Amino acid sequence: MNSFHNFNLKEYNGHKVSSTCRTAYFPQSEEQIIDLYKRNPKLQLIGSGHNIILTQQHYDRDFLILNNCFDKISLQTDNTIDVEAGAFMKNVSVFAQENGLSGLEFFYDIPSSLGGAVVMNAGTKEGETSKVITKVRYLDLEDLKIKEICKEKAEFQYRNSIFQNSTKKVVLAASFELIPDNKKDILKRMKDSKARRWSKQPREFPNCGSVFKRPPGKFVGPMIEELGLKGYQIGGAQISKKHSGFIVNIGNATGQDIISLIDFVKQKVMKEFNINLEVEQRIL
Ligand SMILES: Cc1cc2nc3c(=O)[nH]c(=O)nc-3n(C[C@H](O)[C@H](O)[C@H](O)COP(=O)(O)OP(=O)(O)OC[C@H]3O[C@@H](n4cnc5c(N)ncnc54)[C@H](O)[C@@H]3O)c2cc1C
């Protein structure tokens, strides 16, 4: 297992904020993960870091990073694929396509580990984790035992799941049930989806995707635009000029810049629209 002291998390958060932690661990197996939790129950777990905001310059605690490690993807006989928590979902999407299996096209352009995708019930209007997943294997931190839960019991909702409500469960792996289809057609859907998204999203600057969950009956971007906040900036953090639902790091943004900007937008939206915006990212 790789581990690094005084590790800079810059490449492990979507905003590319510079922030260090005491030690970062990159385990390769379930046994190593259990062993780490036995030694340190207070580990800070992250996946690929595309839905977190790092607010501290230094974390005097250890991080467990499940990204590009513990990342096996395997094909089963019944059009099912099993994926370990650290696998990057773009790779899973490509793996499914190469095996002529449809259902994970929407993941081609969502930057995510398997663990993060399950926790956040990641998805687009073309698909959602909960629609294709069948079961999740997890480590219960209450008793350090490995358990399985079927999708019906995982309390999946819009950008939410049982794993988000209880931080005492570490996603270890999941299975997806897919549908056989023509490889070329699958690839076309993946590429079309990516092209559509890149034409609208500010991918030229580091960001963590949509900042706020969509409130019922409203779209966040247009509300922010109506308030004249497109391009509004605090420190190195800016409301994207391309898509007002995104906050981008246009320079050396700190986590505090991002949080100040979020608070400012929330206050304005509350005042003008009487809507309490909910932040999609996990603030660490
Ligand atoms: C450009 C861009 C576009 C995006 N588009 C979308 C989109 O279309 N749809 C969408 O849903 N999201 C989108 N996102 C947000 C993000 O990609 C997803 O939320 C993604 O699922 C986060 O996964 P992650 O591995 O990066 O999680 P992290 O950010 O690493 O972690 C998120 C949370 O999950 C927890 N967690 C991570 N791994 C585990 C695990 N194994 N077990 C238990 N808890 C764990 C962490 O502790 C944290 O609380 C986008 C982000 C960006 C940057």
The ligand as an ORCA input file, in Angstrom:
! r2SCAN-3c Opt
* xyz 0 1
  C     -16.994     18.762    -14.166
  C     -17.870     17.997    -13.222
  C     -19.088     17.512    -13.652
  C     -19.918     16.808    -12.780
  N     -21.095     16.326    -13.247
  C     -21.875     15.602    -12.431
  C     -23.101     15.041    -12.916
  O     -23.479     15.207    -14.063
  N     -23.832     14.306    -12.053
  C     -23.448     14.071    -10.765
  O     -24.147     13.363    -10.039
  N     -22.298     14.601    -10.284
  C     -21.506     15.342    -11.070
  N     -20.353     15.882    -10.590
  C     -20.002     15.708     -9.178
  C     -19.128     14.472     -8.897
  O     -18.494     14.070    -10.050
  C     -19.965     13.321     -8.330
  O     -20.641     13.700     -7.149
  C     -19.104     12.087     -8.037
  O     -19.958     10.963     -7.841
  C     -18.211     12.265     -6.826
  O     -17.410     11.101     -6.715
  P     -15.967     11.178     -6.034
  O     -15.360      9.847     -6.072
  O     -15.199     12.297     -6.605
  O     -16.409     11.496     -4.537
  P     -15.643     12.442     -3.434
  O     -15.780     13.820     -3.885
  O     -14.263     11.893     -3.296
  O     -16.483     12.128     -2.192
  C     -17.832     12.535     -2.102
  C     -18.403     11.981     -0.789
  O     -18.452     10.562     -0.871
  C     -17.717      9.961      0.212
  N     -17.091      8.764     -0.301
  C     -16.217      8.664     -1.346
  N     -15.875      7.372     -1.540
  C     -16.536      6.652     -0.600
  C     -16.625      5.257     -0.279
  N     -15.931      4.326     -0.949
  N     -17.428      4.878      0.750
  C     -18.136      5.778      1.461
  N     -18.089      7.108      1.228
  C     -17.297      7.533      0.190
  C     -16.717     11.008      0.648
  O     -16.372     10.825      2.004
  C     -17.533     12.298      0.434
  O     -18.404     12.515      1.526
  C     -19.508     16.587    -11.448
  C     -18.265     17.066    -11.022
  C     -17.449     17.768    -11.892
  C     -16.113     18.231    -11.436
*
